[in-house]
Amino acid sequence: MHRWNALSQIPPDLGPTVVTLGNFDGVHRGHKAVLQRVLELAADRRATTVAVTFDPHPVAVLHPERAPVPVTSLEHRLDLIEQVGIDAVLVQEFTHELAQMSPEDYVQAVFVDALHACAVVVGEDTRFGHKNSGDAATLRALGEQHGFEVVTLSDIGDGQRWSSSMVRQRVLDGDVAGAAAVLGRPHRVVGRVVHGDHRGRELGYPTANLSQDAYGLVPEDGVYAGWLLRLDLDTETVDRLLPAAISVGTNPTFEGTQRRVEAYVLDRTDLDLYGEQVAVEFVERLRPTLRFSSVDELLAVMADDVARCREVLSSFVPS
């Protein structure tokens, strides 16, 4: 997939395109339905498929105090769009200057002059241009003026509209299974494995601790069943994807104060993961974080956690 970071990087001889526009945070099932419609229209027209997105999130620039925590990193977002089969993505840096563009000027500069759009696919509730003054009706009128078709999709969901906000709230509530139902895959947090207190190894459950700058929305404190994906390894490498019991929280039994994400790879004490870039994928929440009165009580519950992880993951096919 071609990745352009500016209009100047788009080849002038690109030819006709079918375009969609959005933040695509999480690239959930609703986003994928839009992208699939782009692919269908492009196949009929023998056109190139293009997704236009923004970085950072517009709210982070215009109203930073209200900015949502991203569900996915930009790199993961682009990888997910590529997996759908889109030919190219334009990542526009969202600035105050871009926010000042009128809907008419934006469509002229991006859809018409740069991308030569023959069709544009958006959600019915799309907004664009200065103060979000452009909507689907605006886009249809501009399409008639400039000669491109506009296809709008109504709310997409399973009884309730799928949205990035829905995913975000479910993750924050610890409902990672519910979030996965909207995403179509487990939610993940990505970071480097760093040294922790080494207490897990002393207890017989060595954990991979993610760095404090790990990227991705961290779920509510608790213990989860999931996977540890070793991103530095080739896709066909043995031990790239490993079943794990994941802990999120401050470890109150040992008077911890720093919130951490750490993963114990089931039945493995031989792994040296320090320095590796890994993704921790959350499948199901097992219990909240608890304070235990003794190490023996903690070990008994941890053994039960591991057994429940095996049970949950035995029937789960990772993507």
N, C-alpha and C positions, 0 to 999 in steps of 0.2 A: 504494500500500500504506500502510495506517495504521501509524504507529510510536508505540507507547506506552512510556513510561519508568517508569511507576508504575501500580499497580492502580487508583488514583484517576482515571486518565485514560481508563479503559475505560468506554464508554457503558453506563449501566445497562440500556438497552433493546437491547443487542447481539443478543439472540436466541441460538439454539443454535449451538454451534461444534464443529468438529473440531480437536483440538489436538495438537501434538507438542512435545517438550521436549528440549533439547540445547544444547551449546556451538556446534555447527555451524562449528567453525573450519576454514576452507578451503572449506566447502560443496562437498565432493567428491561423487563419483558415488553413494556410499552414502547420504549425506545427501539427495541429490536423489531417490533411490528412496523414502525415507521421506516426503519432502514430496509426491511424486507420489501416494503412497497416501493421504495426507491429502486431496488434491484429489479423488481418486476417491470416498472415503467421503462427503465433503461434498456432492458432486454428487448422490449418491443421497438425501441427507438435506436438501438445500437449506439447508445450514448455512454459516456463515462459517468460513474456514480461518485458523488462528492458529498461529504458531511462537513458542514461549517460549524465550528464550536469556538468557545472563548476560554481564555486563561489570563488572569484569574477570573473567578466567578464575578459577574457584574455587581452583585450585591456587596462583595468584598471591597469593591472600588467606590461605589456610590454611597453605601451605608455600612461601613466596616463594623459598626457596633452590632449590626443584625446579621452579619455574614454567617451562613451555615457552615458547619464543619464538612468538608467534602467527604462523600462516601468512598470515592476512589481517587487515586493519584491520577495526574494527567497521563502518565505513561501507561497505566493500566487501562484507563479509559480508551486510549487510542488502540491498544492491543485488542480490546474487546470489540471495538468498531471494525477493526481489521478482520477479526474472526468471523464476523457476519458476512464479509465478502465485499465490502466497500472498496472502490478503487483508490480513492484519495481523500484526505482530510485537510481542511484549512483551519489552522489554529490561529485565531486572531487575538492579539494582546488587547484585553479590554482596558481602555483608558478613558479619561474624561473627554478627550477629543472625539473618540469613537462614539461615546454616549451622546454627543451633541449632533450627530448626523441625523438628518430627517429620514423618515422611511423611504422617501423618493430617492434621495441621494445615496442611501445605503444600497438599495436595490440596483440602482444604475451602476454604482462602482463595483459591487461584488457579483451579483447574479448576472448582470448583463455584460458589462465591459470585461470583467476578469474571467468569469466562468461560462459565458455563452449558454446560459441555462435554457433548455427547451421545456423543462418541467421542474416544479418546486413542490416538495411534499412537506407539510407541517401539520401539527396538531391544531384542532379547531380553536384552541385557546391561545395560540401563539401571539406574542407581542414582540415588537422590535422597533428600532429607531428612537429618536429623542423622546424621553419620558414615556417610553413604551406606547407612543401614539399610533404606531402601526399595528394592525390586526389582520385577521384572515381576509376581511373584506377589502382592506387596503391592498393586500397582496394580490387579490384577484383583479382589482382594477389596474394595478401596475402590470400584471401579467397580460391583460388585454392590450395595454398600451405598448408593451415591449415584445409581445409575441411568445410568451411562455405560458404553459398550462399550470394551473395551481390545483393540487389535490390536497384536501384537508381530511384528516382522520378524526373521528369523534373519540370521546373518552374510551380508553382501552383498559380493560381490567376484568377481574373475576368477581363481579358484583359490586366492586368499588374501584375507582380509577387508580391504576398503578402510577406512582409518582416517586420522585427522589425523596420528597418529604416523608412519604409513608415508610420508605426503607429506613430513612434516618431515625424516625421515631421508634420503629420496631427494634433497631439495633440498640438505641439508647435505653430501651426498656428491657433489654436482654432477650427479646424474642427473636433470636437469630434464625430459628426455623421459619418464622413468619416472614422475616426479611428475605430469606432465601427463596421463598415462594414467589415473591415479587421480582427478585433479581434473576431467578432461573439458575442460580448457582449459590454456593456458600459465600457469605461476606468474608472479606479478608483484611488483615492488618499486616503491613510489610515493614521490615526493619532489619538491622544488623543484629547478630547474636553477640551479646556482650557478657562480661563476667558479672555475676551477682554475688550473693552471700555464700554460695556453694552449700547452702543448707540442704537443698534437695538431694544432692549427691550423698551427703552424710546420712540422710534418711533412707537412701536406696531408691530415690526417684529423681535422678538428675534432670534439671530443666534447662531449656534454651531460653534465656532472658532477652527480650527485644529491647533495643536501645530506646532511650526516652524520646528520640526524634522519629520514632516509627510513624509511618504514614497510613492513614485510614481511620475511620471512625471506630473508637474503642467501645465495646459493649459495656453494659452495666456490670459491676463487680459480681463475680461468681465463678463457678467451675463449669467448663463446657467440654463436650466431645467434639473433636474436629481433626484437622490434618495439619501437618507441617510440610510445606513445600519448599524444597531447596532450590532457589531460583538460579544459583550460580552453576548448577549442574545441567548437562544436556537432557533433553526431554526423555530420552530412552535409557538414561542411567538408572541402574538399580539403586534403591534407597532415595530417589528424588522426592517421592511422595510417601509420607509416613503417618500412620495413625497416632493421634496424640490426645492427651488430657490437658486442657488449657485452663490456666488460672488467671483471672483478672482481679487485681485488688492490691491491698497494702500489706497482706500477710499479718493480720492482727494478732494471731497466736504468739508471734515473736515481736510484737510491738513495732511492726513496720510502719513507716510513714510515707514512703514513695510508692505511688501507684504503678504497678507493673503488669505487663503481659508476658507470661512464661508458659512454655509447653514442655510436657514430659512425653517423649516418644515411647509408646507402649512397649514394655519388655526389652528396652535397649539401654544398656549402660556403656556401650563401646563407641558411641559417636562423639567426635570432636567437631562441634559446629561453630566454635568461636570465630568471629569475623565474617561468617557467611551471611549473605542476604537471603532471608527466608520470608515466606508468607505464612501466616497462621490463619487457617480457614475455620470458621465457626459453624458447626452443624446443629448442635442442640445444647441448650442450657440444662445442666444437671441439678444444680443447687445454688443458693446464694453463698457468699463468703461468710464463714463462721469463725468465731473465736473458740478455741478448744482449751480445756483446762489442763491437759497434759499431752505430751508427745505421743504416748500410747493411744490416746483417744484420736488424735490427728491421724496416726498411721492406720488405724482401723477404718476411718472414713475414707482415707486416700485409697486404700485397697478396694473399698466398695466403689469409689469413683472410677477406678481403672476397669473394674468388672463391668460397670454400666457403660463405659466408653466402648468396650469391646462389643457389647450387645447392640448399641446404637449404630456403630460403624459397620457391623457385620452385614447389615441390610442396606447400606448406603453405597451407591456407586459414584465415586468421585468423577467430576467433569474433566 
